[in-house]
Amino acid sequence: MGILGHWITPDFEKRDELLEFTEINGPYSGENLAEVILKMLAELDIAPKLLTIIGDNAGNNGTLCDSLHDQLLKKYDNDDDRFRIRPLMRFRGRPSFIPYLAHILNLICKDVLASLRAGSAREAKAILDDMAIHTSPAFNSIHSTKGAIMKIRLLTLWIARSPQRRRDWKENSTYIMIQDALRLQTELGQFVRIHPEIQALQLTDDEWSIL
């Protein structure tokens, strides 16, 4: 488990540091994660300064905030009033949790790609592996019904495959794959036309416009 700290110094300088990097013992539960954070806060003597926790949408993060808040309440006060005896803490449990924006955007993009029948590199590889096992030399009408992005993915993997390859290859970025396909639209069209076995992957004008 890695914990990054972000804070502002008294001179208003922004700091970002790795505060903890450790192995989790037991299940990856919110309670166990809270114990790691609590120990780190105690070692660095910064528990009262904890303001927010930023993380993805995993369900155990809610439990983490609840558990950490309950543990901190044993040593710190949650509300500032004239009868307060113990130090005041800023962390408020779940209300102090900020969802990781990049993870939210990733989930949105996945939903958009799913609606475009984009498939995945794993799915495309499985199709090619199945064709190799059944010695099927050509794509068929079923493959022609795939979405534009999936067709490009299959074409990319099909072109990149060779008996000499030492390890599996896949496109790391769907965005870059589409960018390259648009740049090489004419060449890809010509390539498909001279290879009968991949005719089913020829993109229509409408599919190119989607890309």
C-alpha positions as CSV (number, residue, x, y, z in Angstrom):
1,M,0.0,0.0,0.0
2,G,1.4,3.4,-1.0
3,I,0.3,6.6,0.7
4,L,1.2,10.0,-0.9
5,G,1.0,13.1,1.2
6,H,0.1,16.6,-0.2
7,W,0.4,19.7,2.0
8,I,1.3,23.4,2.1
9,T,4.2,24.6,4.2
10,P,4.1,27.7,6.4
11,D,5.8,29.5,3.5
12,F,2.9,28.4,1.2
13,E,5.0,26.0,-0.8
14,K,3.2,22.9,-2.1
15,R,4.8,19.6,-1.1
16,D,4.2,16.0,-2.3
17,E,5.9,13.1,-0.7
18,L,5.6,9.4,-0.4
19,L,4.7,8.9,3.3
20,E,4.2,5.1,3.4
21,F,4.9,2.1,1.3
22,T,4.1,-1.2,2.9
23,E,2.7,-4.7,2.5
24,I,-0.9,-5.2,3.7
25,N,-1.2,-8.2,6.1
26,G,-4.5,-10.0,5.7
27,P,-7.4,-9.0,3.5
28,Y,-7.5,-5.7,1.7
29,S,-10.3,-4.5,3.9
30,G,-11.1,-0.9,5.0
31,E,-10.2,-1.8,8.6
32,N,-6.8,-3.1,7.7
33,L,-6.1,-0.1,5.5
34,A,-7.2,2.2,8.3
35,E,-4.7,0.5,10.7
36,V,-1.8,1.2,8.2
37,I,-2.8,4.9,7.9
38,L,-3.3,5.3,11.7
39,K,0.1,3.8,12.4
40,M,1.7,6.2,9.8
41,L,-0.1,9.2,11.3
42,A,1.1,8.3,14.8
43,E,4.7,7.8,13.6
44,L,4.8,11.2,11.8
45,D,2.7,12.9,14.5
46,I,0.4,14.4,12.0
47,A,-3.0,12.9,12.9
48,P,-4.7,16.2,13.8
49,K,-3.5,17.7,10.5
50,L,-5.2,15.0,8.3
51,L,-7.8,16.9,6.3
52,T,-8.9,14.6,3.4
53,I,-8.2,11.2,1.8
54,I,-8.3,10.9,-1.9
55,G,-9.0,7.5,-3.5
56,D,-10.8,5.5,-6.1
57,N,-14.4,4.3,-5.9
58,A,-13.6,1.0,-4.2
59,G,-16.1,0.0,-1.6
60,N,-13.5,-0.6,1.1
61,N,-12.5,3.1,1.0
62,G,-15.8,4.0,2.7
63,T,-15.1,1.5,5.5
64,L,-11.5,2.8,5.7
65,C,-12.8,6.3,6.4
66,D,-15.4,5.1,9.0
67,S,-12.8,2.9,10.8
68,L,-10.1,5.6,10.8
69,H,-12.5,8.2,12.1
70,D,-13.7,6.0,14.9
71,Q,-10.0,5.3,15.9
72,L,-9.1,9.0,15.8
73,L,-12.1,9.9,18.0
74,K,-10.4,8.0,20.8
75,K,-7.7,10.6,21.0
76,Y,-9.1,13.7,19.3
77,D,-12.2,15.8,19.5
78,N,-14.4,16.1,16.4
79,D,-16.0,19.5,17.4
80,D,-14.4,22.7,18.5
81,D,-16.1,24.2,21.5
82,R,-15.1,25.9,24.8
83,F,-15.4,22.6,26.7
84,R,-13.0,20.8,24.4
85,I,-10.1,19.1,26.3
86,R,-8.4,17.0,23.7
87,P,-6.7,18.2,20.5
88,L,-9.1,19.0,17.6
89,M,-8.9,16.9,14.5
90,R,-9.9,18.0,11.0
91,F,-10.8,14.6,9.5
92,R,-14.5,13.9,9.4
93,G,-14.7,10.3,8.1
94,R,-16.6,9.8,4.8
95,P,-17.4,13.5,4.4
96,S,-13.7,14.0,4.2
97,F,-13.2,11.5,1.4
98,I,-12.6,12.9,-2.2
99,P,-13.1,10.4,-5.0
100,Y,-10.2,10.2,-7.4
101,L,-11.3,12.1,-10.5
102,A,-9.1,10.2,-12.9
103,H,-10.7,6.9,-11.8
104,I,-14.2,8.4,-12.3
105,L,-13.2,9.6,-15.8
106,N,-11.9,6.1,-16.6
107,L,-15.2,4.6,-15.6
108,I,-17.0,7.1,-17.8
109,C,-14.7,6.3,-20.8
110,K,-15.3,2.6,-20.3
111,D,-19.0,3.1,-20.5
112,V,-18.7,5.2,-23.7
113,L,-16.4,2.6,-25.3
114,A,-18.9,-0.2,-24.3
115,S,-21.7,1.7,-26.0
116,L,-19.5,1.9,-29.1
117,R,-18.9,-1.9,-29.0
118,A,-15.2,-1.1,-28.6
119,G,-14.3,-4.5,-27.0
120,S,-10.9,-4.9,-25.4
121,A,-7.4,-6.0,-26.3
122,R,-8.1,-9.2,-24.3
123,E,-11.3,-10.0,-26.3
124,A,-9.5,-9.3,-29.6
125,K,-6.6,-11.6,-28.6
126,A,-9.1,-14.3,-27.7
127,I,-10.7,-14.1,-31.1
128,L,-7.4,-14.4,-32.8
129,D,-6.3,-17.3,-30.6
130,D,-9.6,-19.1,-31.3
131,M,-9.0,-18.6,-35.0
132,A,-5.5,-20.1,-34.7
133,I,-6.7,-23.1,-32.7
134,H,-9.4,-23.9,-35.2
135,T,-7.1,-23.1,-38.1
136,S,-9.7,-20.6,-39.4
137,P,-7.8,-18.4,-41.9
138,A,-10.3,-15.6,-42.3
139,F,-12.6,-13.4,-40.4
140,N,-16.3,-14.0,-41.0
141,S,-19.6,-12.1,-41.1
142,I,-19.8,-12.2,-37.3
143,H,-16.6,-10.1,-37.1
144,S,-18.0,-7.6,-39.7
145,T,-20.7,-6.7,-37.1
146,K,-18.2,-5.6,-34.6
147,G,-17.9,-1.9,-33.8
148,A,-15.5,0.4,-35.6
149,I,-13.0,0.4,-32.7
150,M,-13.1,-3.3,-32.3
151,K,-12.4,-3.8,-36.0
152,I,-9.4,-1.5,-35.7
153,R,-8.2,-3.4,-32.7
154,L,-8.5,-6.7,-34.5
155,L,-6.7,-5.3,-37.5
156,T,-3.9,-3.9,-35.3
157,L,-3.3,-7.2,-33.5
158,W,-3.7,-9.2,-36.7
159,I,-1.0,-7.1,-38.5
160,A,1.3,-7.2,-35.4
161,R,1.1,-11.0,-35.0
162,S,3.8,-13.2,-36.5
163,P,5.1,-16.7,-35.7
164,Q,8.4,-15.1,-34.7
165,R,7.0,-12.9,-32.0
166,R,8.5,-13.6,-28.6
167,R,5.7,-12.4,-26.5
168,D,2.1,-11.2,-26.8
169,W,1.6,-7.7,-28.1
170,K,-1.3,-5.3,-27.4
171,E,-2.0,-1.7,-28.0
172,N,-1.6,0.2,-24.7
173,S,-3.8,3.1,-25.6
174,T,-7.1,2.9,-27.5
175,Y,-6.7,6.7,-28.2
176,I,-3.3,6.3,-29.8
177,M,-4.5,3.2,-31.8
178,I,-7.4,5.3,-33.2
179,Q,-5.1,8.2,-33.9
180,D,-2.8,6.0,-35.9
181,A,-5.7,4.3,-37.7
182,L,-7.1,7.7,-38.9
183,R,-3.6,8.8,-40.0
184,L,-3.2,5.6,-42.0
185,Q,-6.8,5.3,-43.2
186,T,-5.9,5.0,-46.9
187,E,-3.1,2.5,-46.2
188,L,-5.3,0.3,-44.0
189,G,-8.1,0.3,-46.6
190,Q,-5.6,-0.8,-49.2
191,F,-4.2,-3.5,-46.9
192,V,-7.6,-5.0,-46.2
193,R,-8.5,-5.0,-49.9
194,I,-5.5,-7.1,-50.8
195,H,-5.9,-9.6,-48.0
196,P,-9.2,-11.5,-48.5
197,E,-8.9,-13.2,-45.1
198,I,-9.6,-9.9,-43.4
199,Q,-12.3,-8.4,-45.7
200,A,-14.8,-8.6,-42.9
201,L,-12.8,-6.0,-41.0
202,Q,-13.1,-3.3,-43.7
203,L,-14.5,-0.2,-42.1
204,T,-17.4,1.6,-43.7
205,D,-17.5,5.4,-44.2
206,D,-19.9,5.7,-41.3
207,E,-17.5,3.7,-39.1
208,W,-14.6,5.9,-40.0
209,S,-16.7,9.0,-39.1
210,I,-17.4,7.4,-35.7
211,L,-13.6,7.2,-35.1
